[in-house]
Amino acid sequence: MHELLSAASADAYVDALRGTVDRVATRFRTTTQPFSGASREHLQALVDAVDLDGPGCGTPAALREVDELFVQHAVWFHDPAYTAHLNCPVALPAVAAEAVLAAVNPSVDTYDQSTVGTLMERRLVAWTAGRVGFVAGGGVFTSGGTQSNLQALLVAREHALATRPGAVLADLVVLASASSHFSVQRSARLLGLAPDAVRLVPVDERGRMRPDALAIALRHVERDGRHPMAVVATAGTTDRGCVDPLAAVADVCDAADVWLHVDAAYGCGLLVSRTRRHLLDGVERARSVTVDFHKAFFQPVSSSALLVRHAADLRLVAHHHDYLNPAGEDEPNQVDVSLQTTRRFDALKLWATLRALGPDRLGEMVDATIDLTAAVHDVVDADPDLRLLSPTDLSTVLFRYQPSGLDDARADALVGRVRRVLFDSGRALVARTTLDGRPCLKLTLLNPATTVDDVRGVLDLVRQTAAALLEGEELLRQDEAVAR
């Protein structure tokens, strides 16, 4: 069967990949903006026109269709005008390793399905744990920060139930700041905790958890007859890109004997930074840490991991099945410590990247994005038409178009409209969020090849779009006045 990849179809495999790579490379060479600008209606019509029940058209035709239907209208994270979300351009060796993964198709749930792949993943887990400061740590690769946070809180739940006499699910409380990721609340629901299980700790003016407020919140939990299950600190908040004071938070957790989880999905790139690693001081005192390599190590999605200070902690949620990983078997089965069964060997991409570039080069690339962000903050702060709204430790820029004389209500109304116009044109992609109850625009700068001039171009588009929208409003008012 030449439809399947095997020795008999190896030549066809080469032809298929060569043609695909050539087409994708052509897109990289010729694409001039982060999105084609095609309307949703047009894209829906293209998708609906494909007859999925019809006879096969053959591999070459199907792959040409993939290029014309998907690749042509994809969102390009490498383009300097893409500044919206936590998506990074990807390292070339990781892309090549991804092709290996697809062809070999290993699953790293059991050793007999992946052999050396299991050992390589464990080595990378140990390497990352060492960077965190977990001398005897453990961990496992996951699909992303949301899954890592869920598994961390699952382990923390089991630990709390085992170590706090009389504790029941309804009594358990998770403390996190309002700046923490939404996956904390979602995880609490999935874990069967009470509807009010997540309590929000006040933050300072930069959106960082206040250790003094955490100490008070923990006392309130005990006063209410509840049990603190875990504290979730954040090393890289999604909007502000700020890092909680981890050492001070750890002091409070140690005094209360509470599990500390650090969500470093965004800020894990600091682990290889030679200039800003100090921002993570105290992370080594956590019991668990989330890292997202596909946010900060330039990896293709997905490539993430959960790390624990004590490897044995993951055994709290281990399950054994006779057909898969029987208890007592002397094989390094990763399904013992994973929420997933079938699982891709995503660690291979990071392995290839570290071997090709080295951690110091990755750290330079991380630092370049943060240096760029600092420069863009200065540009926005000096622009009379733009208002910089918050500092950052990492690579976000929160701002609003609001020249002198433009009231808050009209400036607020422009945020979503500016973003939509830019997206619909495909020329630039920016994000929007809410800060202190008011909407604002957000740039997330994760491309070390992007320059200040590139970002100036995006800011110019924001300014031009906002001014045009205001001019349109004024013309409409004038027309209405004439009509009256």
C-alpha positions as CSV (number, residue, x, y, z in Angstrom):
1,M,0.0,0.0,0.0
2,H,1.8,3.0,-1.3
3,E,-0.6,5.3,0.5
4,L,1.2,4.6,3.8
5,L,4.8,5.6,4.6
6,S,7.0,2.6,4.3
7,A,10.0,1.3,2.5
8,A,7.9,0.9,-0.7
9,S,6.7,4.5,-0.6
10,A,10.0,6.2,0.5
11,D,10.6,7.8,-2.9
12,A,7.0,9.1,-3.0
13,Y,7.6,10.5,0.6
14,V,10.7,12.4,-0.7
15,D,8.7,13.9,-3.6
16,A,5.7,14.8,-1.4
17,L,7.9,16.6,1.2
18,R,10.1,18.2,-1.4
19,G,7.1,19.8,-3.1
20,T,5.6,20.8,0.2
21,V,8.8,22.4,1.5
22,D,9.3,24.2,-1.8
23,R,5.7,25.7,-1.6
24,V,6.0,26.7,2.0
25,A,9.4,28.3,1.4
26,T,7.9,30.2,-1.5
27,R,5.3,31.5,0.9
28,F,7.9,32.6,3.3
29,R,9.8,34.4,0.6
30,T,6.8,36.2,-0.9
31,T,4.5,36.9,2.0
32,T,4.6,40.6,2.9
33,Q,2.0,40.8,5.8
34,P,0.9,38.6,8.6
35,F,-2.5,37.7,7.2
36,S,-4.0,37.7,3.7
37,G,-6.9,39.8,4.8
38,A,-9.4,37.4,3.3
39,S,-12.8,37.8,4.9
40,R,-14.3,35.1,7.0
41,E,-17.2,34.7,4.5
42,H,-14.7,34.1,1.7
43,L,-12.7,31.6,3.8
44,Q,-15.8,29.8,4.8
45,A,-16.9,29.5,1.1
46,L,-13.5,28.1,0.2
47,V,-13.8,25.5,3.0
48,D,-17.4,24.6,2.1
49,A,-16.5,24.1,-1.5
50,V,-14.3,21.1,-0.8
51,D,-16.1,17.8,-1.2
52,L,-14.8,15.6,1.6
53,D,-17.0,12.7,0.5
54,G,-15.7,12.7,-3.1
55,P,-13.1,10.4,-4.6
56,G,-9.5,11.1,-3.6
57,C,-7.5,13.5,-5.8
58,G,-4.1,12.1,-5.0
59,T,-1.3,13.3,-2.8
60,P,0.2,16.0,-5.1
61,A,-3.2,17.6,-5.7
62,A,-4.2,17.3,-2.0
63,L,-1.0,19.0,-0.9
64,R,-1.4,21.8,-3.5
65,E,-4.9,22.3,-2.0
66,V,-3.4,22.6,1.5
67,D,-1.1,25.3,0.2
68,E,-3.9,27.3,-1.5
69,L,-6.5,26.8,1.1
70,F,-4.6,26.9,4.4
71,V,-1.0,28.2,3.9
72,Q,-2.0,31.1,1.7
73,H,-4.4,32.3,4.4
74,A,-2.4,31.3,7.5
75,V,-1.3,33.8,10.2
76,W,2.4,34.3,10.0
77,F,4.0,34.7,13.4
78,H,7.4,35.5,11.9
79,D,6.2,38.6,10.2
80,P,7.3,41.7,12.2
81,A,3.8,43.2,11.9
82,Y,2.4,40.2,13.9
83,T,2.4,41.6,17.4
84,A,-0.8,40.1,18.8
85,H,-0.5,37.1,21.1
86,L,2.0,34.8,22.7
87,N,3.1,33.2,19.4
88,C,6.8,33.1,18.5
89,P,8.6,32.4,15.2
90,V,10.1,29.0,15.3
91,A,13.6,27.7,15.3
92,L,14.7,26.1,12.1
93,P,16.1,22.9,13.7
94,A,12.9,22.5,15.6
95,V,10.9,22.6,12.3
96,A,13.2,19.9,10.8
97,A,12.7,17.8,14.0
98,E,9.0,18.2,13.6
99,A,9.2,16.5,10.2
100,V,11.0,13.6,11.8
101,L,8.3,13.3,14.4
102,A,5.5,13.1,11.8
103,A,7.3,10.4,9.8
104,V,8.4,8.2,12.6
105,N,5.3,8.9,14.7
106,P,6.5,7.7,18.1
107,S,4.4,7.8,21.2
108,V,6.2,8.5,24.5
109,D,3.7,7.0,26.8
110,T,5.6,3.7,27.2
111,Y,9.2,2.9,26.7
112,D,8.5,0.1,24.2
113,Q,6.8,2.7,21.9
114,S,9.6,5.2,22.0
115,T,12.8,3.7,23.5
116,V,15.5,6.4,23.3
117,G,12.9,9.1,22.9
118,T,11.8,8.4,26.5
119,L,15.4,8.8,27.7
120,M,15.8,12.0,25.7
121,E,12.7,13.5,27.1
122,R,13.8,12.6,30.7
123,R,17.2,14.2,30.0
124,L,15.5,17.4,28.9
125,V,13.2,17.4,31.9
126,A,16.3,17.0,34.1
127,W,18.1,19.8,32.2
128,T,15.2,22.2,32.6
129,A,14.6,21.3,36.2
130,G,18.3,22.0,36.8
131,R,17.9,25.5,35.2
132,V,15.0,26.1,37.6
133,G,17.1,24.9,40.6
134,F,15.3,21.6,41.2
135,V,18.3,19.4,42.1
136,A,16.3,16.2,42.4
137,G,13.4,17.3,40.3
138,G,11.2,15.5,37.8
139,G,8.5,16.3,35.3
140,V,6.9,15.5,32.0
141,F,6.2,17.2,28.7
142,T,2.6,18.4,28.2
143,S,0.4,20.0,25.5
144,G,0.7,23.5,27.0
145,G,0.5,25.7,30.0
146,T,-3.1,24.9,30.6
147,Q,-2.5,21.2,30.9
148,S,0.6,21.8,33.0
149,N,-1.3,24.0,35.4
150,L,-4.1,21.4,35.7
151,Q,-1.7,18.6,36.5
152,A,0.2,20.8,39.0
153,L,-3.0,21.5,40.8
154,L,-4.1,17.9,40.6
155,V,-0.9,16.9,42.4
156,A,-1.3,19.7,44.9
157,R,-4.8,18.5,45.6
158,E,-3.7,15.0,46.3
159,H,-0.9,16.2,48.5
160,A,-3.3,18.4,50.5
161,L,-5.8,15.6,51.0
162,A,-3.0,13.3,52.1
163,T,-1.3,15.7,54.5
164,R,-4.1,17.9,56.0
165,P,-6.1,15.8,58.5
166,G,-9.9,16.1,57.9
167,A,-9.5,17.9,54.6
168,V,-12.2,17.3,52.0
169,L,-12.6,18.6,48.4
170,A,-15.2,21.2,49.5
171,D,-12.7,22.7,52.0
172,L,-9.8,23.2,49.6
173,V,-8.8,26.7,48.5
174,V,-6.4,27.9,45.8
175,L,-4.9,31.4,46.1
176,A,-3.9,33.3,42.9
177,S,-3.8,36.8,41.8
178,A,-6.3,38.5,39.5
179,S,-3.4,38.5,36.9
180,S,-3.1,34.7,37.0
181,H,-4.0,32.7,33.9
182,F,-7.7,31.7,33.5
183,S,-6.6,28.0,33.5
184,V,-6.4,28.2,37.3
185,Q,-10.1,28.8,37.6
186,R,-10.9,26.2,35.0
187,S,-8.6,23.6,36.6
188,A,-10.4,24.2,40.0
189,R,-13.7,23.3,38.3
190,L,-12.3,20.2,36.6
191,L,-10.8,19.1,39.9
192,G,-14.1,19.2,41.6
193,L,-13.3,22.0,44.0
194,A,-16.0,24.3,45.4
195,P,-17.3,27.1,43.2
196,D,-15.5,29.6,45.5
197,A,-12.3,27.6,45.7
198,V,-10.1,30.2,43.9
199,R,-9.5,33.3,46.0
200,L,-7.8,36.3,44.3
201,V,-4.9,37.9,46.1
202,P,-4.6,41.7,45.6
203,V,-1.8,42.9,43.4
204,D,0.5,46.0,43.4
205,E,0.4,48.8,40.8
206,R,2.2,46.7,38.3
207,G,-0.1,43.7,38.6
208,R,2.2,41.6,40.7
209,M,0.9,39.5,43.7
210,R,1.5,41.3,47.0
211,P,3.1,38.9,49.5
212,D,1.6,40.8,52.5
213,A,-1.8,40.4,51.0
214,L,-1.1,36.7,50.4
215,A,-0.3,36.2,54.1
216,I,-3.6,37.9,55.1
217,A,-5.5,35.8,52.5
218,L,-4.0,32.6,54.0
219,R,-5.1,33.6,57.5
220,H,-8.6,34.2,56.2
221,V,-8.7,30.7,54.7
222,E,-7.8,29.2,58.1
223,R,-10.2,31.5,59.8
224,D,-13.0,30.2,57.6
225,G,-12.2,26.6,58.4
226,R,-10.9,25.9,54.9
227,H,-7.6,24.4,53.8
228,P,-5.1,26.1,51.5
229,M,-4.4,23.7,48.8
230,A,-1.9,25.7,46.7
231,V,-0.7,29.2,45.9
232,V,-0.2,30.0,42.2
233,A,2.3,32.7,41.5
234,T,2.9,33.9,37.9
235,A,6.3,34.5,36.2
236,G,5.0,36.4,33.2
237,T,1.4,37.6,33.4
238,T,-0.4,37.4,30.1
239,D,-1.2,41.1,29.8
240,R,1.4,43.0,31.7
241,G,4.2,40.5,31.3
242,C,5.2,40.9,34.9
243,V,6.8,38.5,37.3
244,D,5.5,38.1,40.8
245,P,8.1,38.6,43.6
246,L,8.7,34.8,43.8
247,A,11.1,34.8,46.8
248,A,8.8,36.8,49.0
249,V,5.8,34.7,47.9
250,A,7.8,31.6,48.7
251,D,8.6,33.0,52.2
252,V,4.9,33.3,52.9
253,C,4.2,29.8,51.5
254,D,7.0,28.2,53.5
255,A,5.7,29.8,56.7
256,A,2.2,28.5,56.1
257,D,3.4,25.1,54.7
258,V,1.5,25.6,51.5
259,W,2.3,24.2,48.0
260,L,3.7,26.9,45.7
261,H,3.1,26.5,42.0
262,V,4.8,29.0,39.7
263,D,3.2,29.5,36.3
264,A,6.2,30.4,34.2
265,A,4.6,29.6,30.8
266,Y,5.5,33.0,29.5
267,G,8.5,33.9,31.6
268,C,10.4,30.6,31.3
269,G,12.7,32.1,28.7
270,L,14.4,33.9,31.6
271,L,15.9,30.5,32.5
272,V,18.4,31.0,29.7
273,S,18.8,34.7,29.9
274,R,22.2,36.0,31.0
275,T,21.0,39.4,31.9
276,R,17.5,38.9,33.5
277,R,17.7,35.4,35.2
278,H,17.4,37.2,38.5
279,L,13.8,38.0,37.8
280,L,13.1,34.3,38.6
281,D,14.9,34.3,41.9
282,G,12.9,32.2,44.3
283,V,11.4,29.9,41.6
284,E,13.6,27.1,42.9
285,R,11.6,27.1,46.1
286,A,8.3,26.2,44.4
287,R,6.9,22.7,44.5
288,S,5.9,22.8,40.8
289,V,6.6,25.0,37.8
290,T,4.9,25.4,34.4
291,V,7.2,26.1,31.4
292,D,6.0,26.7,27.8
293,F,8.9,26.2,25.3
294,H,6.5,27.2,22.5
295,K,6.2,30.7,24.0
296,A,9.8,31.5,25.0
297,F,12.2,28.9,23.4
298,F,11.0,29.4,19.8
299,Q,9.4,26.0,19.5
300,P,6.6,24.9,17.2
301,V,3.3,24.2,19.1
302,S,3.2,22.2,21.2
303,S,6.2,22.0,23.4
304,S,5.7,22.5,27.1
305,A,6.4,20.8,30.4
306,L,5.4,20.5,34.1
307,L,8.3,20.4,36.5
308,V,8.3,19.3,40.2
309,R,10.9,19.9,42.8
310,H,10.5,16.3,44.1
311,A,10.1,13.7,41.4
312,A,8.1,11.5,43.7
313,D,5.3,14.1,43.8
314,L,4.1,13.0,40.4
315,R,3.5,9.5,41.7
316,L,0.6,10.9,43.7
317,V,-1.6,10.6,40.6
318,A,0.0,7.6,38.9
319,H,-2.1,4.8,37.5
320,H,-1.1,1.4,36.3
321,H,-2.7,-0.9,33.7
322,D,-1.7,-4.4,33.0
323,Y,-1.8,-3.9,29.2
324,L,0.3,-0.8,29.3
325,N,2.4,-0.1,32.4
326,P,1.9,-2.8,35.0
327,A,2.9,-1.9,38.5
328,G,6.4,-3.1,39.4
329,E,7.6,-3.2,35.8
330,D,11.2,-2.0,35.4
331,E,10.7,0.2,32.4
332,P,10.8,4.0,32.3
333,N,7.1,4.5,31.2
334,Q,6.2,8.2,31.0
335,V,2.5,7.4,31.1
336,D,3.1,6.8,34.8
337,V,3.5,10.6,35.3
338,S,1.4,12.0,32.5
339,L,-2.2,13.0,32.1
340,Q,-2.0,11.8,28.5
341,T,-1.6,8.3,27.2
342,T,-0.7,8.6,23.5
343,R,1.7,11.6,23.5
344,R,3.9,13.1,20.8
345,F,7.7,13.2,21.3
346,D,7.6,17.0,21.4
347,A,10.9,17.0,23.4
348,L,12.8,16.1,20.2
349,K,12.2,19.7,18.8
350,L,13.8,21.3,21.9
351,W,16.6,18.8,21.8
352,A,17.5,19.7,18.2
353,T,17.2,23.4,19.0
354,L,19.5,23.2,22.1
355,R,22.1,21.1,20.2
356,A,22.0,23.4,17.2
357,L,22.0,26.8,18.9
358,G,23.0,26.2,22.5
359,P,21.2,27.7,25.5
360,D,23.3,30.9,25.5
361,R,22.2,31.8,22.0
362,L,18.6,31.1,23.0
363,G,19.1,33.4,25.9
364,E,20.4,36.1,23.7
365,M,17.3,35.8,21.5
366,V,15.0,36.1,24.6
367,D,16.9,39.1,25.8
368,A,16.6,40.7,22.3
369,T,12.8,40.6,22.5
370,I,12.8,42.2,26.0
371,D,15.4,44.8,24.9
372,L,13.1,45.6,21.9
373,T,10.1,46.0,24.2
374,A,12.0,48.4,26.4
375,A,12.8,50.5,23.3
376,V,9.2,50.4,22.1
377,H,8.0,51.5,25.6
378,D,10.2,54.6,25.1
379,V,8.7,55.2,21.7
380,V,5.1,55.0,22.9
381,D,5.8,57.1,25.9
382,A,7.2,59.8,23.8
383,D,4.4,59.8,21.3
384,P,1.8,62.5,21.9
385,D,-1.0,60.5,20.3
386,L,-0.3,57.3,22.3
387,R,-0.6,56.6,26.0
388,L,1.6,53.9,27.6
389,L,-0.4,52.2,30.3
390,S,1.9,49.8,32.2
391,P,5.5,48.7,32.6
392,T,6.6,45.1,31.9
393,D,9.3,42.7,32.9
394,L,9.0,40.8,29.6
395,S,7.8,41.8,26.2
396,T,4.3,43.3,26.3
397,V,3.3,46.8,25.4
398,L,-0.1,48.1,26.7
399,F,-1.2,51.3,25.2
400,R,-4.1,53.4,23.9
401,Y,-4.5,55.9,21.1
402,Q,-5.6,59.0,22.9
403,P,-4.2,62.3,21.6
404,S,-4.9,65.5,23.6
405,G,-8.6,66.4,23.5
406,L,-9.9,62.9,22.9
407,D,-12.1,61.9,25.9
408,D,-11.9,58.5,27.6
409,A,-15.2,57.2,26.2
410,R,-14.2,57.8,22.5
411,A,-10.7,56.4,23.1
412,D,-12.2,53.3,24.7
413,A,-14.5,52.8,21.7
414,L,-11.6,53.0,19.3
415,V,-9.7,50.0,20.7
416,G,-11.8,47.2,19.3
417,R,-12.4,49.0,16.1
418,V,-8.8,49.7,15.4
419,R,-7.8,46.1,16.0
420,R,-10.6,44.8,13.8
421,V,-9.7,47.2,10.9
422,L,-6.1,46.2,11.0
423,F,-6.9,42.5,11.2
424,D,-9.4,42.7,8.3
425,S,-6.7,44.4,6.2
426,G,-4.1,41.7,7.1
427,R,-1.5,44.4,7.3
428,A,-0.9,44.2,11.1
429,L,-2.2,42.1,13.9
430,V,-2.4,43.6,17.4
431,A,-4.3,42.3,20.4
432,R,-6.7,44.1,22.8
433,T,-7.4,43.5,26.5
434,T,-8.8,45.3,29.5
435,L,-6.6,47.1,32.1
436,D,-8.1,48.5,35.3
437,G,-11.6,48.3,33.7
438,R,-10.7,50.0,30.5
439,P,-9.9,48.5,27.0
440,C,-6.5,48.9,25.6
441,L,-4.3,47.7,22.7
442,K,-1.6,45.2,23.4
443,L,1.6,44.2,21.5
444,T,3.4,41.0,22.4
445,L,6.9,41.1,21.0
446,L,8.4,37.6,20.7
447,N,10.4,37.9,17.5
448,P,14.1,38.7,18.1
449,A,14.5,39.7,14.4
450,T,11.9,42.5,14.7
451,T,13.3,46.0,14.9
452,V,12.1,49.2,16.6
453,D,11.4,50.6,13.1
454,D,9.2,47.5,12.4
455,V,7.2,48.2,15.5
456,R,7.0,51.9,14.6
457,G,5.4,50.8,11.4
458,V,2.7,49.0,13.3
459,L,2.2,52.0,15.6
460,D,1.9,54.2,12.6
461,L,-0.9,51.9,11.2
462,V,-2.6,52.2,14.6
463,R,-2.4,55.9,14.5
464,Q,-3.6,56.2,10.9
465,T,-6.5,53.8,11.4
466,A,-7.7,55.5,14.6
467,A,-7.4,59.0,13.0
468,A,-9.4,57.8,10.0
469,L,-12.1,56.3,12.2
470,L,-12.4,59.6,14.1
471,E,-12.6,61.5,10.8
472,G,-15.3,59.2,9.6
473,E,-17.3,59.8,12.8
474,E,-16.9,63.6,12.3
475,L,-18.1,63.4,8.7
476,L,-21.1,61.3,9.7
477,R,-22.0,63.9,12.4
478,Q,-21.7,66.7,9.8
479,D,-24.0,64.8,7.4
480,E,-26.5,64.2,10.2
481,A,-26.4,67.9,11.1
482,V,-27.0,68.9,7.4
483,A,-29.9,66.4,7.2
484,R,-31.6,67.9,10.3
